[in-house]
């Protein structure tokens, strides 16, 4: 039993190594689909490839029987980037996203400040009696000087925020 298991393992290992060393051909049909096989069709200009195909071994074995294995179209991808380059790009995208979020938060805060200042100014200019709380927590009616101070403060805030 043990020798049978070893023999099967050896045969599988040999078959895998032979399939990996097999010569492969790659071509495109009239529809633009890319095919990979161990034998090209007659009359077709096929590209000879020394590397093992990216398709599974079972698919290349079916090509040996006369049928071609269809693979995904292979466009020549740009050179692979190193891990350091990918990390650098990732950090750059993260920084850009953070800056964008910060900018949006600042704009939102500015709009909210502008709206609050407009409402405050409208209230102050309405000449309705207003009160404030003093240090003891008691209400104190706002006099004309305090009202004018608050109006000026609201206008300054509007000038800074409402652009």
N, C-alpha and C positions, 0 to 999 in steps of 0.2 A: 504494500500500500504506500509506504513511504517513498519507494523508488518510482512509483507511478506519478506521485505528486511532483517529485523532482524532475522527472522527464517532461511532464506537462509545463512546468515552469520554464525549463530550458527551451522548449519549443516556442513558447510564447515570447520569450526574450529574444530568440533568434529571429522570429517573424517580425517583431517590432524593430529590431536593428536593421533588417533588410528593407523594410518599408521606409525607414528614415533615410536610408542611403539611396533609395530609388530616385532616378532622374525624373523631374516633373516638367510639364509644359503648361504654359498659360496662354490663352487666346480669348478673343472676344468674338461673339457671333454678330449677325447683322442687326440684332436688336440692342447691341451694346452690353449684353450680359457677359460677364467674365467666367471662363471655365478653366479648371485646373485638372490635369490628368497626367498619367504616365506616358500616354501616346497621343500626339496631336492628330486631328482629322486630316486626311490627305487633301492637298491643295489649299490649305489654310496656313497663313503666316503665323507661326506660333513663337512665343518667346521661350527660350530654354532657360530653366531656372535650376541652379545647383542646390539651392536651399530646399529644405523639406517644406511641403505645402502647409498652409495654416489650417487646412481642412482636416478633419479627423482621419485616422488611418483607414477606417472602414470605408470612408467615401473615396479614398484614392484606390482602394482595392477594387471598388466597383468600376473604376475607370479602366482597370486592367482587363476587365471582362468585355470591353468594347463600348461601354457607356461612360460618358463624361460626368464628372461630379461638378455640380454648379456651386460656385462660391460667391460671396459678396463682392461687388465691384471693388477693385483695388486701385485707388488713386494714390499717387505717390505722396505720402504724407510728409509734412515738413519734418525736419530733423527733430528727434526727441529732445525735450528739454530736461536738464538735470533737476534733481530734487531741490537744489538750492535756488535755481531759477524759478521753479514752480512756487516754492515757499515765498520768494520775494514778490512774485506777482500776486499771490494770495494776500500777503500783508499789505501790498499797495491797494488792492481792491477793498480790503477791510478799512484802511485809513480813509480812502475816498468816501466810502459809505458812511463812516463816522462823521466826517466833515460835512457831508450832505445833510445828515440827520441833525447835527448841531446847527447848521445854517437854517434849516426849516424850523427848529425849535426857537431860535432867536427871532425869526420873522414872525412866528406865531405869538411870541411874547410881546413883540413890538406892536402887533395889531391889537392885542388885548389891552395893552397900556394905552394905546391911542383911543380905543373905544371907551375905556374907563374915564379918561381925561375929558372926552367929549360929553359924556353923561354928567360928569361932575361939573363941568363948565356950564352946561345947560341948567343944572339945578341951581348953581350959584347965581346965574344971571336971571333967574325967574323971580327974584325979589321976594320969595316966600321966606318966612322966618325959619332960620336954621339954628341948631344948637350943637354945641360940642360938649365933651365931658372934661371936667377939670381934674386936677390931681387927686381930689377926694372921691371922684366918681360921680359927682353931681352934674346935672345939666346946666349949661350956661349958654344963654342966647348969644349968637354971633353978632358982633357989632359991624358997622360999615367998614372999618379999617381991616378987621380980620377977613371979612368977605372979599375985599379988594386984594388982600394978600393971597388968598386961596385962588381967586380968579387968575392972578398973574402966574401962580404956580401951575395951575391947570393948563394955561396957554403955553408955558415953557415945555411942559411934558408933551403937549400936542405938537409943538414945533420939532421936538426931538423924535417922537414916535410916529407921527403921521406924515411920512414922506413917501 
